Amino acid sequence: MHRTARLFALLAFTTLLPVVGAPQAHAQLPPHAWLFGSWMGGLFPPPSTISAQECLAQPVMIFTRDIIMRATIIDQAYTQRLVETARVTGNGVEFRLSHPPQLTQSPFALSGGNDADIGFGCESPDVLHVQRRGENEISFPGCPEFPYPLVRCPAR
């Protein structure tokens, strides 16, 4: 019985070791986890004070684990791009975005461009560089469509 108890204790310890020891692969956060949430600004100077309710009513950008959503001036719906990869850079993150499927052009679209070219106004529609400027402030260098920094929407 004493031997069985020791074997059971050893089995329990080795089973818990991965949980207590090194972090599991599925428990690791992606390199862009600090961006998760809603952001305001970018298109216009960010407001100096804004309530969470006002900011969350119409954010300009929303970052999640797999999707980046962007508001535009001429469209009510958010433009969504899937994240293929995200890698840490010296002062932020570089996203590689999957190319959206070919969509039919709306007869009401103001631009004559192709919907597959939807991007952020940067050097490539499938790459987005995010520069961290502070705890709650970011910018998109080299993206003329976002001339101003973005600020994180405050918590409720």
C-alpha positions as CSV (number, residue, x, y, z in Angstrom):
1,M,0.0,0.0,0.0
2,H,2.8,2.4,0.8
3,R,4.4,1.7,-2.6
4,T,1.0,2.3,-4.4
5,A,0.6,5.7,-2.6
6,R,4.1,6.8,-3.7
7,L,3.4,5.8,-7.3
8,F,0.1,7.6,-7.2
9,A,1.8,10.8,-5.8
10,L,4.5,10.6,-8.5
11,L,1.9,10.2,-11.2
12,A,-0.1,13.1,-9.9
13,F,3.0,15.3,-9.7
14,T,4.2,14.5,-13.2
15,T,0.6,15.1,-14.6
16,L,0.6,18.5,-12.9
17,L,4.1,19.4,-13.9
18,P,3.2,20.9,-17.4
19,V,0.5,23.0,-15.7
20,V,2.8,24.3,-12.9
21,G,6.0,24.4,-15.0
22,A,6.6,26.0,-18.4
23,P,3.6,27.7,-20.0
24,Q,1.6,25.6,-22.5
25,A,1.6,26.5,-26.2
26,H,-2.1,27.2,-26.1
27,A,-1.8,29.5,-23.1
28,Q,0.7,31.9,-24.8
29,L,-0.7,35.2,-25.9
30,P,-0.1,36.3,-29.5
31,P,2.5,39.1,-30.0
32,H,-0.3,41.6,-30.7
33,A,-2.4,40.9,-27.6
34,W,-1.6,44.4,-26.2
35,L,-3.6,45.8,-29.2
36,F,-6.8,43.9,-28.5
37,G,-9.7,46.2,-28.2
38,S,-11.2,49.4,-29.7
39,W,-9.2,52.4,-30.8
40,M,-10.2,56.0,-31.8
41,G,-8.4,58.6,-33.9
42,G,-6.2,58.0,-36.9
43,L,-8.5,59.7,-39.5
44,F,-8.8,62.8,-37.3
45,P,-6.9,63.9,-34.2
46,P,-8.0,61.7,-31.3
47,P,-10.1,63.6,-28.7
48,S,-8.4,64.6,-25.5
49,T,-11.3,63.3,-23.4
50,I,-14.0,60.9,-24.3
51,S,-16.2,58.5,-22.4
52,A,-16.1,54.8,-22.9
53,Q,-19.6,54.9,-24.2
54,E,-18.9,57.5,-26.8
55,C,-15.7,55.8,-28.0
56,L,-17.2,52.3,-28.1
57,A,-20.2,53.6,-30.1
58,Q,-18.0,54.2,-33.2
59,P,-14.4,53.1,-32.9
60,V,-12.1,53.6,-35.9
61,M,-10.1,50.3,-35.4
62,I,-10.8,47.1,-33.6
63,F,-8.1,44.5,-33.0
64,T,-8.8,40.9,-32.1
65,R,-6.7,37.8,-32.2
66,D,-7.6,36.9,-35.8
67,I,-9.2,40.0,-37.3
68,I,-8.5,43.7,-37.7
69,M,-11.5,45.9,-38.4
70,R,-11.4,49.4,-39.8
71,A,-14.0,52.1,-40.1
72,T,-14.0,54.3,-43.2
73,I,-15.6,57.7,-43.8
74,I,-17.6,56.5,-46.8
75,D,-18.9,53.2,-45.5
76,Q,-21.1,52.2,-42.5
77,A,-19.7,48.7,-42.3
78,Y,-16.3,47.9,-41.0
79,T,-13.7,46.6,-43.4
80,Q,-12.4,43.3,-42.0
81,R,-9.0,41.8,-42.7
82,L,-7.9,38.4,-41.4
83,V,-4.5,38.2,-39.7
84,E,-2.1,35.7,-41.3
85,T,0.9,36.5,-39.1
86,A,1.9,39.0,-36.5
87,R,5.5,39.5,-35.5
88,V,7.1,41.8,-33.0
89,T,9.2,44.6,-34.3
90,G,11.5,47.0,-32.3
91,N,8.7,49.3,-31.4
92,G,5.4,47.6,-32.4
93,V,4.0,44.8,-34.5
94,E,4.0,44.0,-38.2
95,F,0.9,42.2,-39.5
96,R,0.6,40.2,-42.7
97,L,-3.0,40.1,-43.7
98,S,-4.7,37.5,-45.9
99,H,-5.9,38.7,-49.2
100,P,-9.7,39.1,-49.2
101,P,-11.7,37.1,-51.6
102,Q,-12.8,38.8,-54.9
103,L,-16.0,40.6,-54.2
104,T,-18.4,42.1,-56.6
105,Q,-18.3,45.9,-56.9
106,S,-21.3,47.7,-55.4
107,P,-23.1,50.0,-57.8
108,F,-23.0,52.6,-55.0
109,A,-19.3,52.4,-54.3
110,L,-17.6,55.8,-54.6
111,S,-14.3,54.5,-55.6
112,G,-13.6,52.7,-58.9
113,G,-11.0,50.4,-57.2
114,N,-11.2,46.7,-56.7
115,D,-12.5,45.5,-53.3
116,A,-9.6,43.0,-53.1
117,D,-7.2,46.0,-52.7
118,I,-8.8,47.1,-49.4
119,G,-6.0,48.0,-47.1
120,F,-5.0,50.8,-44.7
121,G,-3.5,53.2,-47.2
122,C,0.0,51.9,-46.6
123,E,2.7,50.7,-48.9
124,S,1.0,47.4,-49.3
125,P,-2.7,46.5,-48.7
126,D,-1.6,43.2,-47.1
127,V,0.9,44.6,-44.6
128,L,0.2,46.8,-41.6
129,H,2.9,48.2,-39.4
130,V,1.7,49.3,-36.0
131,Q,4.0,51.6,-33.9
132,R,3.5,51.7,-30.1
133,R,3.8,55.3,-29.0
134,G,2.7,54.9,-25.5
135,E,0.7,52.6,-23.2
136,N,-2.6,53.6,-24.9
137,E,-1.4,55.3,-28.1
138,I,-0.4,53.8,-31.5
139,S,0.2,55.0,-35.0
140,F,0.5,53.5,-38.5
141,P,3.8,54.8,-40.0
142,G,3.8,55.2,-43.7
143,C,0.0,55.1,-44.0
144,P,-1.3,58.4,-45.3
145,E,-5.0,57.4,-44.6
146,F,-4.1,57.5,-40.9
147,P,-2.2,60.7,-40.4
148,Y,-3.0,61.0,-36.7
149,P,-2.3,58.6,-33.8
150,L,-5.0,56.4,-32.3
151,V,-5.9,56.1,-28.7
152,R,-7.4,53.1,-26.9
153,C,-11.0,53.4,-25.9
154,P,-11.3,53.7,-22.1
155,A,-12.8,50.9,-20.0
156,R,-16.4,51.4,-18.9
